[in-house]
C-alpha cells in the first residue's frame, strides 16, 4: 500500500470515528466537548492537507504526506480518548 493510499485509509477511519463521536456529544461532559472542539480545528487542517494530497496537479512530498499522517494518528488518539469518556 502506498503512503497516499495508507493516508486515505486513515482519513476514512477518522471520518467514521468523528461522526460517531459527534452523535454522542450531546451527552458528553464539558471537558470532552472542549477536547472535541480542539480536535475539530485539527480535523479542518487535516482535510485541507488531504485535499492537497488528492489534487494531482499539486506536487506533494512524501514528507508532507508523512506529516499529515502523523496529524491523522494524533487525531485518532484524541477521538479514542473522547469516545472512551463517552462510553463511561
C-alpha positions as protocol buffer text, in pm:
chain_id: "A"
residue {
  index: 1
  type: UNK
  ca { x: 0 y: 0 z: 0 }
}
residue {
  index: 2
  type: UNK
  ca { x: 141 y: 340 z: -94 }
}
residue {
  index: 3
  type: UNK
  ca { x: 175 y: 620 z: 156 }
}
residue {
  index: 4
  type: UNK
  ca { x: -107 y: 805 z: -22 }
}
residue {
  index: 5
  type: UNK
  ca { x: -342 y: 503 z: -1 }
}
residue {
  index: 6
  type: UNK
  ca { x: -244 y: 446 z: 361 }
}
residue {
  index: 7
  type: UNK
  ca { x: -319 y: 809 z: 441 }
}
residue {
  index: 8
  type: UNK
  ca { x: -657 y: 792 z: 264 }
}
residue {
  index: 9
  type: UNK
  ca { x: -743 y: 485 z: 472 }
}
residue {
  index: 10
  type: UNK
  ca { x: -657 y: 670 z: 793 }
}
residue {
  index: 11
  type: UNK
  ca { x: -868 y: 964 z: 678 }
}
residue {
  index: 12
  type: UNK
  ca { x: -1172 y: 741 z: 617 }
}
residue {
  index: 13
  type: UNK
  ca { x: -1138 y: 580 z: 960 }
}
residue {
  index: 14
  type: UNK
  ca { x: -1111 y: 922 z: 1121 }
}
residue {
  index: 15
  type: UNK
  ca { x: -1426 y: 1038 z: 942 }
}
residue {
  index: 16
  type: UNK
  ca { x: -1617 y: 738 z: 1080 }
}
residue {
  index: 17
  type: UNK
  ca { x: -1491 y: 793 z: 1436 }
}
residue {
  index: 18
  type: UNK
  ca { x: -1559 y: 1164 z: 1411 }
}
residue {
  index: 19
  type: UNK
  ca { x: -1916 y: 1105 z: 1301 }
}
residue {
  index: 20
  type: UNK
  ca { x: -1981 y: 855 z: 1581 }
}
residue {
  index: 21
  type: UNK
  ca { x: -1843 y: 1092 z: 1845 }
}
residue {
  index: 22
  type: UNK
  ca { x: -2039 y: 1384 z: 1708 }
}
residue {
  index: 23
  type: UNK
  ca { x: -2362 y: 1188 z: 1758 }
}
residue {
  index: 24
  type: UNK
  ca { x: -2277 y: 1122 z: 2125 }
}
residue {
  index: 25
  type: UNK
  ca { x: -2156 y: 1469 z: 2213 }
}
residue {
  index: 26
  type: UNK
  ca { x: -2491 y: 1597 z: 2333 }
}
residue {
  index: 27
  type: UNK
  ca { x: -2446 y: 1364 z: 2632 }
}
residue {
  index: 28
  type: UNK
  ca { x: -2081 y: 1450 z: 2687 }
}
residue {
  index: 29
  type: UNK
  ca { x: -1916 y: 1638 z: 2967 }
}
residue {
  index: 30
  type: UNK
  ca { x: -1792 y: 1990 z: 2904 }
}
residue {
  index: 31
  type: UNK
  ca { x: -1431 y: 1867 z: 2910 }
}
residue {
  index: 32
  type: UNK
  ca { x: -1498 y: 1615 z: 2632 }
}
residue {
  index: 33
  type: UNK
  ca { x: -1677 y: 1882 z: 2431 }
}
residue {
  index: 34
  type: UNK
  ca { x: -1383 y: 2119 z: 2462 }
}
residue {
  index: 35
  type: UNK
  ca { x: -1139 y: 1848 z: 2358 }
}
residue {
  index: 36
  type: UNK
  ca { x: -1359 y: 1767 z: 2060 }
}
residue {
  index: 37
  type: UNK
  ca { x: -1371 y: 2133 z: 1958 }
}
residue {
  index: 38
  type: UNK
  ca { x: -989 y: 2144 z: 1957 }
}
residue {
  index: 39
  type: UNK
  ca { x: -983 y: 1821 z: 1756 }
}
residue {
  index: 40
  type: UNK
  ca { x: -1223 y: 1982 z: 1508 }
}
residue {
  index: 41
  type: UNK
  ca { x: -963 y: 2251 z: 1435 }
}
residue {
  index: 42
  type: UNK
  ca { x: -706 y: 1981 z: 1361 }
}
residue {
  index: 43
  type: UNK
  ca { x: -964 y: 1791 z: 1153 }
}
residue {
  index: 44
  type: UNK
  ca { x: -1015 y: 2102 z: 939 }
}
residue {
  index: 45
  type: UNK
  ca { x: -641 y: 2142 z: 884 }
}
residue {
  index: 46
  type: UNK
  ca { x: -610 y: 1771 z: 801 }
}
residue {
  index: 47
  type: UNK
  ca { x: -888 y: 1794 z: 542 }
}
residue {
  index: 48
  type: UNK
  ca { x: -703 y: 2080 z: 372 }
}
residue {
  index: 49
  type: UNK
  ca { x: -388 y: 1869 z: 362 }
}
residue {
  index: 50
  type: UNK
  ca { x: -588 y: 1573 z: 230 }
}
residue {
  index: 51
  type: UNK
  ca { x: -727 y: 1789 z: -49 }
}
residue {
  index: 52
  type: UNK
  ca { x: -378 y: 1900 z: -141 }
}
residue {
  index: 53
  type: UNK
  ca { x: -256 y: 1539 z: -139 }
}
residue {
  index: 54
  type: UNK
  ca { x: -550 y: 1430 z: -351 }
}
residue {
  index: 55
  type: UNK
  ca { x: -503 y: 1708 z: -604 }
}
residue {
  index: 56
  type: UNK
  ca { x: -297 y: 1551 z: -881 }
}
residue {
  index: 57
  type: UNK
  ca { x: -192 y: 1895 z: -1006 }
}
residue {
  index: 58
  type: UNK
  ca { x: -22 y: 1977 z: -676 }
}
residue {
  index: 59
  type: UNK
  ca { x: 307 y: 1806 z: -616 }
}
residue {
  index: 60
  type: UNK
  ca { x: 328 y: 1678 z: -258 }
}
residue {
  index: 61
  type: UNK
  ca { x: 637 y: 1541 z: -99 }
}
residue {
  index: 62
  type: UNK
  ca { x: 648 y: 1217 z: 92 }
}
residue {
  index: 63
  type: UNK
  ca { x: 747 y: 1424 z: 397 }
}
residue {
  index: 64
  type: UNK
  ca { x: 429 y: 1633 z: 361 }
}
residue {
  index: 65
  type: UNK
  ca { x: 219 y: 1316 z: 338 }
}
residue {
  index: 66
  type: UNK
  ca { x: 402 y: 1158 z: 632 }
}
residue {
  index: 67
  type: UNK
  ca { x: 343 y: 1470 z: 844 }
}
residue {
  index: 68
  type: UNK
  ca { x: -25 y: 1469 z: 752 }
}
residue {
  index: 69
  type: UNK
  ca { x: -42 y: 1105 z: 851 }
}
residue {
  index: 70
  type: UNK
  ca { x: 112 y: 1188 z: 1191 }
}
residue {
  index: 71
  type: UNK
  ca { x: -157 y: 1452 z: 1247 }
}
residue {
  index: 72
  type: UNK
  ca { x: -415 y: 1191 z: 1150 }
}
residue {
  index: 73
  type: UNK
  ca { x: -275 y: 944 z: 1403 }
}
residue {
  index: 74
  type: UNK
  ca { x: -283 y: 1212 z: 1673 }
}
residue {
  index: 75
  type: UNK
  ca { x: -646 y: 1284 z: 1589 }
}
residue {
  index: 76
  type: UNK
  ca { x: -720 y: 912 z: 1605 }
}
residue {
  index: 77
  type: UNK
  ca { x: -579 y: 903 z: 1960 }
}
residue {
  index: 78
  type: UNK
  ca { x: -780 y: 1209 z: 2056 }
}
residue {
  index: 79
  type: UNK
  ca { x: -1101 y: 1060 z: 1914 }
}
residue {
  index: 80
  type: UNK
  ca { x: -1036 y: 735 z: 2103 }
}
residue {
  index: 81
  type: UNK
  ca { x: -991 y: 927 z: 2431 }
}
residue {
  index: 82
  type: UNK
  ca { x: -1314 y: 1119 z: 2374 }
}
residue {
  index: 83
  type: UNK
  ca { x: -1505 y: 807 z: 2274 }
}
residue {
  index: 84
  type: UNK
  ca { x: -1382 y: 630 z: 2587 }
}
residue {
  index: 85
  type: UNK
  ca { x: -1515 y: 916 z: 2801 }
}
residue {
  index: 86
  type: UNK
  ca { x: -1849 y: 899 z: 2625 }
}
residue {
  index: 87
  type: UNK
  ca { x: -1892 y: 528 z: 2696 }
}
residue {
  index: 88
  type: UNK
  ca { x: -1837 y: 563 z: 3073 }
}
